[in-house]
Amino acid sequence: MGTWHRISAKHLAAYLDEMTWRFNNRKNPYLFRDTMLKLIHSENLEYKELTKAA
């Protein structure tokens, strides 16, 4: 089983963004640290905002 069980057209741009990011960061020896720092300094995204209709 892979990460995705199916790919929908609705989320295709997000899948491509993730694959681009993974490819561009594949040789970063500090990837975990960089990711954690970005998460620590980002704003909170509440569930109701995440799931609201577009």
Buried (B, 14 or more C-beta within 10 A) or exposed (E): EEEEEEEEEEEEEEEEEEEEEEEEEEEEEEEEEEEEEEEEEEEEEEEEEEEEEE
